Amino acid sequence: MDLRESLIAARAAARRLAALTGPERSHLLANLAVALARPEARKAVLEANAQDMASAREEEAAGRLGSSLVKRLLLDDKKLDTTIDGIRQLADMPELVGRTLTHRALDHGLILKRVSCPLGVLGVVFEARPDALVQITSLAWKSGNAVALKGGHEAGASNRALCAVAHQVLSAHGIDTNAMVLLEDRAEVDALLGMDDLVELMIARGSSSFVQHVRSHTRIPVMAHADGICHMYLHAAADPGMAARLVVDAKCSYPAACNAVETLLWDPEATAALDSCVAALSAEGVELRGCKETRKRHPQMNAATGADWDTEYGALILSIRQVAGLDQALAHIARHGSRHTDVIVTQDLVAAARFLAEVDAACVFHNASNRFSDGYRFGLGAEVGISTEKLHARGPVGVDGLLTYRWLLYGRGQATTDYGPGGRHYIHKDLPTDG
């Protein structure tokens, strides 16, 4: 099949997925988890990833590939186990397709329902992270959607091995394997962007320039997972021990992640918290780049430039800037943030409440690591991405972000002309829902 034929088949497969009952969808996902956990499948997937990693390390050594991308590419036993656990978590989640969100009597015998339903066919272009392929696919199936996927070419062998397992599961359930279409090259992505008659939503994960490329080459609605320029702000009332623990987790637990902290802001009254953070980060081998005021206190630190405040490092590098107080911290985040995840560390509940109310980001935390911004950790099972958009879905996008709704009206032969002056009156009585 060419891509258009595959997507036409995908639309038919999407209708089949949408028609499954909740238990049938859960069984499909549970079988995907079982299939990935089988020794022969695990061996094939990890061997394929080893091939990708070997090629990627050669490219890294030659200076053609960044270390953060290589780290995201790795799929080991631990990461595969976490991915499988996420699928099982999804399988056990309540059914969200077909929920009654609104249930209203317009009149006696004239009943209106707003019911959740799948979007149809999703197009997803994402970075070289093989576990993301499984997460996206499982979320698509749980939400009753077919999906066309294009991962980074560096993960080609891994993605093909994972796709083969998923196709086996679909076939075993009597579902066309075009419910999951794997794209192999960039030309197919450009072709996909032109098929607005077949694809309901494009999900673009990557750099701002890549997201802009997608937006400028399609009429399909785009949900963006772009830059992760995340901040942690040490308020005057920050606890030094807590601040050090949180910033090390936010920077060092997975520096290549989009929810890793990139800039640390601090109040002049938060010097103890700053000192604790600098000591803890330095012990972890983090390269620190400070503003003039920060370097007065820690002169061993490299000097930050204006570009640092707008950089997502994806590595063990952190920029640090002193701010005059909460107002300036909010202004800095508004100017340089990517609306992903920002954190305040403070024992002052009033300052925390203002920070949470005023920061314009998908995720805003108080006294917690930026790294909690994640579909698995939020209990969503997985995520198709962390949307930095404001419309439809925001933050970690799980099943509910892949659903829309329909209005269903049940009548007894009523016409609109039956209502109005001298006629019948609407009662507009809300009834119980299951949503």
MITIZA-34717 format. One record per residue (C-alpha): chain; z negated, x negated, y; residue number from 1; residue in one letter. Coordinates in pm, whole numbers, padded with zeros to 5 digits. Layout:
<sites>
> cadena|pz|px|py|num|residuo
> A|Z|X|Y|NUM|A
...
</sites>
This chain:
<sites>
> cadena|pz|px|py|num|residuo
> A|00000|00000|00000|1|M
> A|00052|-00104|00359|2|D
> A|-00238|-00055|00600|3|L
> A|-00126|00288|00721|4|R
> A|-00094|00418|00367|5|E
> A|-00437|00275|00285|6|S
> A|-00592|00451|00584|7|L
> A|-00425|00780|00496|8|I
> A|-00580|00742|00150|9|A
> A|-00909|00647|00317|10|A
> A|-00910|00978|00507|11|R
> A|-00875|01164|00179|12|A
> A|-01150|00950|00026|13|A
> A|-01370|01025|00329|14|A
> A|-01336|01398|00259|15|R
> A|-01444|01329|-00100|16|R
> A|-01747|01130|00020|17|L
> A|-01837|01401|00270|18|A
> A|-01826|01665|-00003|19|A
> A|-02081|01483|-00222|20|L
> A|-02427|01630|-00242|21|T
> A|-02722|01433|-00116|22|G
> A|-02833|01335|-00469|23|P
> A|-02477|01229|-00551|24|E
> A|-02462|01003|-00245|25|R
> A|-02799|00854|-00332|26|S
> A|-02681|00793|-00690|27|H
> A|-02369|00615|-00558|28|L
> A|-02583|00382|-00348|29|L
> A|-02836|00323|-00625|30|A
> A|-02552|00221|-00854|31|N
> A|-02421|-00020|-00590|32|L
> A|-02765|-00185|-00581|33|A
> A|-02773|-00204|-00961|34|V
> A|-02420|-00347|-00975|35|A
> A|-02499|-00623|-00722|36|L
> A|-02818|-00714|-00907|37|A
> A|-02638|-00765|-01241|38|R
> A|-02634|-01137|-01337|39|P
> A|-02255|-01155|-01371|40|E
> A|-02196|-00993|-01030|41|A
> A|-02464|-01203|-00863|42|R
> A|-02310|-01519|-01012|43|K
> A|-01960|-01427|-00893|44|A
> A|-02079|-01343|-00541|45|V
> A|-02292|-01655|-00499|46|L
> A|-02016|-01879|-00636|47|E
> A|-01769|-01724|-00390|48|A
> A|-02015|-01784|-00108|49|N
> A|-02058|-02146|-00220|50|A
> A|-01681|-02188|-00179|51|Q
> A|-01697|-02044|00171|52|D
> A|-01994|-02262|00260|53|M
> A|-01823|-02579|00137|54|A
> A|-01520|-02509|00355|55|S
> A|-01739|-02413|00650|56|A
> A|-01944|-02733|00629|57|R
> A|-01624|-02937|00634|58|E
> A|-01519|-02749|00948|59|E
> A|-01865|-02801|01099|60|E
> A|-01852|-03174|01028|61|A
> A|-01514|-03190|01200|62|A
> A|-01655|-03011|01505|63|G
> A|-01441|-02701|01457|64|R
> A|-01721|-02463|01357|65|L
> A|-02060|-02403|01515|66|G
> A|-02379|-02449|01316|67|S
> A|-02503|-02098|01403|68|S
> A|-02196|-01945|01237|69|L
> A|-02248|-02160|00927|70|V
> A|-02608|-02038|00902|71|K
> A|-02499|-01674|00924|72|R
> A|-02239|-01736|00653|73|L
> A|-02492|-01841|00390|74|L
> A|-02567|-01580|00122|75|L
> A|-02839|-01703|-00112|76|D
> A|-03057|-01528|-00371|77|D
> A|-03320|-01432|-00114|78|K
> A|-03070|-01281|00129|79|K
> A|-02890|-01097|-00153|80|L
> A|-03222|-00957|-00278|81|D
> A|-03304|-00834|00074|82|T
> A|-02961|-00673|00097|83|T
> A|-03007|-00499|-00239|84|I
> A|-03352|-00378|-00131|85|D
> A|-03195|-00234|00184|86|G
> A|-02942|-00039|-00025|87|I
> A|-03223|00103|-00237|88|R
> A|-03413|00196|00076|89|Q
> A|-03104|00380|00200|90|L
> A|-03058|00557|-00133|91|A
> A|-03416|00688|-00112|92|D
> A|-03384|00810|00246|93|M
> A|-03366|01184|00314|94|P
> A|-03017|01332|00329|95|E
> A|-02888|01344|00686|96|L
> A|-02540|01487|00626|97|V
> A|-02530|01865|00658|98|G
> A|-02862|01900|00841|99|R
> A|-02900|02207|01058|100|T
> A|-02979|02069|01402|101|L
> A|-02959|02399|01591|102|T
> A|-03013|02745|01439|103|H
> A|-02980|03029|01686|104|R
> A|-02927|03402|01675|105|A
> A|-02682|03490|01953|106|L
> A|-02732|03852|01853|107|D
> A|-02843|04039|01547|108|H
> A|-02592|03943|01279|109|G
> A|-02432|03671|01493|110|L
> A|-02583|03338|01386|111|I
> A|-02491|02996|01528|112|L
> A|-02561|02663|01360|113|K
> A|-02504|02305|01476|114|R
> A|-02469|02097|01159|115|V
> A|-02446|01718|01120|116|S
> A|-02131|01583|00957|117|C
> A|-01953|01249|00900|118|P
> A|-01713|01099|01152|119|L
> A|-01438|01030|00894|120|G
> A|-01292|00677|00884|121|V
> A|-01474|00388|01050|122|L
> A|-01310|00061|01151|123|G
> A|-01556|-00228|01158|124|V
> A|-01478|-00584|01264|125|V
> A|-01771|-00820|01223|126|F
> A|-01873|-01184|01215|127|E
> A|-01871|-01417|00913|128|A
> A|-02184|-01269|00758|129|R
> A|-02121|-01146|00401|130|P
> A|-02443|-00943|00373|131|D
> A|-02321|-00739|00671|132|A
> A|-02028|-00617|00459|133|L
> A|-02267|-00463|00207|134|V
> A|-02492|-00314|00475|135|Q
> A|-02199|-00157|00659|136|I
> A|-02045|-00020|00339|137|T
> A|-02370|00133|00216|138|S
> A|-02432|00298|00554|139|L
> A|-02078|00436|00554|140|A
> A|-02124|00588|00209|141|W
> A|-02468|00728|00291|142|K
> A|-02319|00897|00598|143|S
> A|-02015|01026|00404|144|G
> A|-01764|00803|00585|145|N
> A|-01482|00584|00457|146|A
> A|-01460|00238|00612|147|V
> A|-01199|-00028|00690|148|A
> A|-01366|-00368|00722|149|L
> A|-01262|-00706|00858|150|K
> A|-01513|-00988|00836|151|G
> A|-01478|-01340|00971|152|G
> A|-01216|-01538|00779|153|H
> A|-01480|-01802|00699|154|E
> A|-01640|-01548|00461|155|A
> A|-01314|-01452|00289|156|G
> A|-01411|-01538|-00070|157|A
> A|-01758|-01384|-00033|158|S
> A|-01619|-01062|00112|159|N
> A|-01360|-01028|-00164|160|R
> A|-01626|-01077|-00434|161|A
> A|-01855|-00817|-00275|162|L
> A|-01566|-00575|-00225|163|C
> A|-01474|-00606|-00593|164|A
> A|-01824|-00494|-00695|165|V
> A|-01815|-00201|-00452|166|A
> A|-01474|-00092|-00578|167|H
> A|-01605|-00093|-00936|168|Q
> A|-01885|00143|-00831|169|V
> A|-01646|00376|-00648|170|L
> A|-01414|00391|-00950|171|S
> A|-01706|00467|-01181|172|A
> A|-01787|00766|-00960|173|H
> A|-01428|00890|-00953|174|G
> A|-01379|00804|-00587|175|I
> A|-01064|00635|-00456|176|D
> A|-01134|00270|-00380|177|T
> A|-00966|00324|-00043|178|N
> A|-01303|00462|00064|179|A
> A|-01358|00091|00135|180|M
> A|-01054|-00096|00270|181|V
> A|-01091|-00472|00313|182|L
> A|-00865|-00626|00579|183|L
> A|-00766|-00987|00524|184|E
> A|-00613|-01116|00848|185|D
> A|-00617|-01075|01227|186|R
> A|-00275|-00908|01231|187|A
> A|-00420|-00620|01030|188|E
> A|-00696|-00581|01288|189|V
> A|-00441|-00548|01566|190|D
> A|-00253|-00292|01356|191|A
> A|-00578|-00104|01289|192|L
> A|-00650|-00081|01661|193|L
> A|-00325|00110|01705|194|G
> A|-00409|00377|01445|195|M
> A|-00614|00614|01659|196|D
> A|-00472|00904|01459|197|D
> A|-00648|00779|01145|198|L
> A|-00966|00601|01263|199|V
> A|-01246|00788|01440|200|E
> A|-01463|00496|01557|201|L
> A|-01424|00121|01595|202|M
> A|-01739|-00089|01564|203|I
> A|-01690|-00436|01714|204|A
> A|-01943|-00709|01641|205|R
> A|-01896|-01042|01811|206|G
> A|-01869|-01213|02148|207|S
> A|-01814|-01031|02475|208|S
> A|-01457|-01164|02488|209|S
> A|-01385|-01029|02141|210|F
> A|-01535|-00688|02222|211|V
> A|-01323|-00679|02538|212|Q
> A|-01014|-00762|02330|213|H
> A|-01086|-00470|02102|214|V
> A|-01146|-00231|02392|215|R
> A|-00828|-00332|02571|216|S
> A|-00608|-00291|02262|217|H
> A|-00712|00049|02132|218|T
> A|-00754|00413|02223|219|R
> A|-01014|00453|01947|220|I
> A|-01371|00491|02079|221|P
> A|-01551|00155|02050|222|V
> A|-01916|00093|01970|223|M
> A|-02003|-00264|02069|224|A
> A|-02243|-00512|01914|225|H
> A|-02196|-00793|02164|226|A
> A|-02412|-01067|02317|227|D
> A|-02778|-01102|02232|228|G
> A|-02926|-01266|02542|229|I
> A|-03284|-01163|02468|230|C
> A|-03589|-01239|02685|231|H
> A|-03960|-01281|02635|232|M
> A|-04174|-01249|02947|233|Y
> A|-04521|-01404|02967|234|L
> A|-04710|-01182|03208|235|H
> A|-05016|-01312|03394|236|A
> A|-05234|-01138|03135|237|A
> A|-05058|-01288|02831|238|A
> A|-05282|-01415|02550|239|D
> A|-05186|-01782|02491|240|P
> A|-05227|-01777|02112|241|G
> A|-05033|-01454|02075|242|M
> A|-04758|-01578|02307|243|A
> A|-04707|-01899|02106|244|A
> A|-04698|-01713|01776|245|R
> A|-04448|-01456|01903|246|L
> A|-04210|-01699|02073|247|V
> A|-04196|-01925|01766|248|V
> A|-04113|-01627|01546|249|D
> A|-03859|-01495|01797|250|A
> A|-03681|-01832|01832|251|K
> A|-03733|-02018|01505|252|C
> A|-03742|-01765|01221|253|S
> A|-03361|-01724|01244|254|Y
> A|-03213|-01890|01556|255|P
> A|-02859|-01773|01477|256|A
> A|-02955|-01404|01484|257|A
> A|-02853|-01186|01777|258|C
> A|-03216|-01074|01819|259|N
> A|-03349|-01429|01862|260|A
> A|-03506|-01497|02202|261|V
> A|-03294|-01713|02434|262|E
> A|-03493|-01717|02760|263|T
> A|-03868|-01737|02818|264|L
> A|-03994|-01613|03156|265|L
> A|-04346|-01686|03280|266|W
> A|-04575|-01591|03566|267|D
> A|-04748|-01866|03770|268|P
> A|-05079|-01723|03641|269|E
> A|-04959|-01756|03279|270|A
> A|-04977|-02136|03263|271|T
> A|-05207|-02136|02958|272|A
> A|-04965|-01912|02770|273|A
> A|-04671|-02128|02881|274|L
> A|-04845|-02446|02766|275|D
> A|-04919|-02294|02425|276|S
> A|-04558|-02183|02388|277|C
> A|-04416|-02521|02490|278|V
> A|-04643|-02703|02244|279|A
> A|-04560|-02467|01958|280|A
> A|-04186|-02471|02024|281|L
> A|-04177|-02849|02060|282|S
> A|-04355|-02881|01726|283|A
> A|-04072|-02677|01572|284|E
> A|-03808|-02908|01718|285|G
> A|-03676|-02662|01976|286|V
> A|-03481|-02812|02266|287|E
> A|-03636|-02672|02583|288|L
> A|-03448|-02640|02912|289|R
> A|-03664|-02559|03212|290|G
> A|-03627|-02460|03574|291|C
> A|-03765|-02685|03850|292|K
> A|-04110|-02519|03848|293|E
> A|-04134|-02534|03469|294|T
> A|-04044|-02903|03464|295|R
> A|-04310|-02982|03724|296|K
> A|-04562|-02878|03460|297|R
> A|-04366|-03017|03165|298|H
> A|-04155|-03307|03301|299|P
> A|-04037|-03412|02953|300|Q
> A|-03825|-03099|02939|301|M
> A|-03449|-03100|02999|302|N
> A|-03329|-02940|03322|303|A
> A|-03182|-02592|03294|304|A
> A|-02861|-02506|03480|305|T
> A|-02747|-02171|03610|306|G
> A|-02532|-02127|03298|307|A
> A|-02838|-02137|03072|308|D
> A|-02961|-01797|03191|309|W
> A|-02636|-01641|03064|310|D
> A|-02610|-01827|02734|311|T
> A|-02672|-01699|02382|312|E
> A|-02746|-02027|02206|313|Y
> A|-02776|-01907|01846|314|G
> A|-02958|-02236|01785|315|A
> A|-03295|-02408|01838|316|L
> A|-03250|-02416|02216|317|I
> A|-03453|-02212|02465|318|L
> A|-03432|-02183|02843|319|S
> A|-03755|-02135|03040|320|I
> A|-03792|-02003|03394|321|R
> A|-04087|-01928|03619|322|Q
> A|-04076|-01589|03793|323|V
> A|-04297|-01477|04081|324|A
> A|-04424|-01173|03891|325|G
> A|-04317|-00854|03717|326|L
> A|-04066|-00759|03987|327|D
> A|-03880|-01087|03958|328|Q
> A|-03894|-01077|03578|329|A
> A|-03733|-00733|03582|330|L
> A|-03470|-00854|03829|331|A
> A|-03386|-01158|03615|332|H
> A|-03346|-00946|03300|333|I
> A|-03134|-00691|03486|334|A
> A|-02902|-00967|03609|335|R
> A|-02878|-01189|03302|336|H
> A|-02972|-00971|03005|337|G
> A|-02728|-00821|02757|338|S
> A|-02923|-00495|02708|339|R
> A|-03017|-00599|02356|340|H
> A|-03391|-00671|02313|341|T
> A|-03651|-00779|02569|342|D
> A|-04025|-00835|02525|343|V
> A|-04334|-00850|02745|344|I
> A|-04646|-01034|02628|345|V
> A|-04953|-00907|02812|346|T
> A|-05296|-00747|02771|347|Q
> A|-05232|-00543|03088|348|D
> A|-05129|-00197|02969|349|L
> A|-05013|-00088|03314|350|V
> A|-04775|-00384|03342|351|A
> A|-04655|-00325|02988|352|A
> A|-04586|00043|03058|353|A
> A|-04381|-00045|03365|354|R
> A|-04183|-00311|03175|355|F
> A|-04104|-00067|02892|356|L
> A|-04003|00201|03142|357|A
> A|-03780|-00014|03363|358|E
> A|-03602|-00264|03137|359|V
> A|-03255|-00133|03061|360|D
> A|-03212|-00250|02702|361|A
> A|-03160|-00090|02364|362|A
> A|-03495|-00228|02244|363|C
> A|-03796|-00306|02465|364|V
> A|-04117|-00433|02302|365|F
> A|-04477|-00499|02401|366|H
> A|-04664|-00780|02222|367|N
> A|-04415|-00800|01935|368|A
> A|-04138|-01041|01839|369|S
> A|-03778|-00976|01946|370|N
> A|-03684|-01019|01579|371|R
> A|-03816|-00672|01493|372|F
> A|-03495|-00537|01647|373|S
> A|-03329|-00479|01311|374|D
> A|-03219|-00179|01105|375|G
> A|-03398|-00295|00790|376|Y
> A|-03724|-00356|00977|377|R
> A|-03691|-00021|01159|378|F
> A|-03674|00154|00821|379|G
> A|-03306|00246|00860|380|L
> A|-03216|00068|00535|381|G
> A|-02956|-00141|00714|382|A
> A|-02745|-00135|01028|383|E
> A|-02376|-00145|01111|384|V
> A|-02476|-00337|01421|385|G
> A|-02709|-00330|01719|386|I
> A|-02533|-00128|01982|387|S
> A|-02575|-00244|02340|388|T
> A|-02390|00068|02455|389|E
> A|-02561|00377|02596|390|K
> A|-02344|00656|02457|391|L
> A|-02371|00806|02107|392|H
> A|-02592|00539|01946|393|A
> A|-02807|00257|02083|394|R
> A|-02999|-00028|01925|395|G
> A|-02989|-00074|01545|396|P
> A|-02732|00179|01425|397|V
> A|-02816|00342|01094|398|G
> A|-02692|00657|00923|399|V
> A|-02761|00893|01212|400|D
> A|-02544|00679|01441|401|G
> A|-02247|00737|01208|402|L
> A|-02270|01114|01219|403|L
> A|-02141|01377|01457|404|T
> A|-02183|01753|01432|405|Y
> A|-01996|02081|01407|406|R
> A|-02077|02429|01537|407|W
> A|-02068|02701|01271|408|L
> A|-02078|03068|01366|409|L
> A|-02152|03350|01117|410|Y
> A|-02063|03697|01238|411|G
> A|-01999|04057|01128|412|R
> A|-01677|04125|01314|413|G
> A|-01811|04082|01670|414|Q
> A|-01570|04018|01958|415|A
> A|-01654|03864|02296|416|T
> A|-01553|04187|02469|417|T
> A|-01847|04359|02296|418|D
> A|-02078|04174|02537|419|Y
> A|-02137|04201|02911|420|G
> A|-02220|04474|03163|421|P
> A|-02240|04806|02983|422|G
> A|-02210|04634|02643|423|G
> A|-02427|04435|02407|424|R
> A|-02669|04167|02526|425|H
> A|-02714|03820|02378|426|Y
> A|-03064|03756|02244|427|I
> A|-03029|03374|02209|428|H
> A|-03326|03346|01974|429|K
> A|-03390|03004|01823|430|D
> A|-03459|03007|01449|431|L
> A|-03618|02740|01226|432|P
> A|-03401|02435|01143|433|T
> A|-03415|02165|00879|434|D
> A|-03353|01894|01139|435|G
</sites>
